[in-house]
Amino acid sequence: MYDPVRLAALVAVAEAGSITRAAERLGYTPPALSQQLAKLEREAGTALLVRHHRGARLTGAGELLVARARRVLDELDRARHELARLTGLAGGTLRLGTFQTAGIQLLPPVLSTFRRTYPDVELSVAFHEPTAGITAVAAGEIDLALTHAYEPGEPPSLPATLSSEPLLTEELVLVTAPGHALAGGSTRLPLAELAGEPLISMAPDHPARREVEAVLARSGATPSVLVATPGYALVCALASAGLGVGVVPEMVARTAATPVGTRLLEAGALRRTISVVHRTGEAAPAADAFRALLRGAFGRARPV
């Protein structure tokens, strides 16, 4: 039996025309989406896609399966909607808090699925930096908040009334000006090779980054420009202009508005984990349903 998640992945590639664009739409990394598609091809026993330099196109078998998959997914959506009415999700409100990267890159496909499944639930979304999002959930101002924590570093403390569920772990990567010598290698960059490099810093005004930048400082990177207001878009823009190098989450580097060179750092050195925070011990059908969709979307796509 075909996995509906993999069928949805194939449909997304058919509509987007490339694995990279489909991955962005679904909130996956391209390698994670490719893995799902490879499993689907093994289940089908035949090639479903032909990769080429501009993207990917369906084979004859892929076109046949996409046509059937759309019908299956439509039926599942209808079933979810009917079940929602039975379980009390035919109305009400779901209030979400998110930091900017997650709000732009991760939430839209999940919100789209939630809206199709529970069209009568009113949705609201507000931007909150992680600590502010936790406070807002604890105060009852929002129902769920997407937060993040860095490794190395201490996770944000939670009141006893809240719980946190990890969704996605991504590496931090080096960003530089295009053509920079450090971005040219195909292997992972040892942190020791950052010695003497001017670093675009987000500490000390970004407490969650302090331990990360302490590691970079011990490796010999020298603070060059301080971005006092946390904003990865600005870090990437300054790196692109040659004012220094930066270390940012992989999804930020992949979607930077300015051209940057990138390089993976030594394995396991620096990471960011994205989690969803919710209140415990209360009936919250809409919040529970949304958390389940988050788990389904991102639990399969954790880059290591």
Salt bridges, closest charged atoms under 4 A:
ASP3 OD2 - ARG6 NE 4.00
GLU15 OE1 - ARG25 NH1 3.02
GLU15 OE2 - ARG70 NH2 3.65
GLU41 OE2 - ARG51 NH1 3.70
GLU43 OE2 - ARG6 NH1 2.48
GLU75 OE2 - ARG78 NH2 2.33
ASP77 OD1 - ARG80 NH2 2.32
ASP77 OD2 - ARG116 NE 3.19
ASP120 OD2 - ARG85 NH2 3.08
ASP143 OD1 - ARG95 NH2 2.94
ASP143 OD1 - ARG279 NH2 3.20
GLU165 OE1 - ARG291 NH2 3.48
GLU165 OE2 - ARG295 NH1 3.04
GLU170 OE2 - ARG272 NH2 2.77
GLU171 OE1 - ARG188 NH1 2.79
GLU197 OE1 - HIS180 NE2 3.65
GLU213 OE2 - ARG209 NH2 3.34
GLU282 OE1 - ARG279 NE 3.19
ASP288 OD1 - ARG291 NH1 3.05
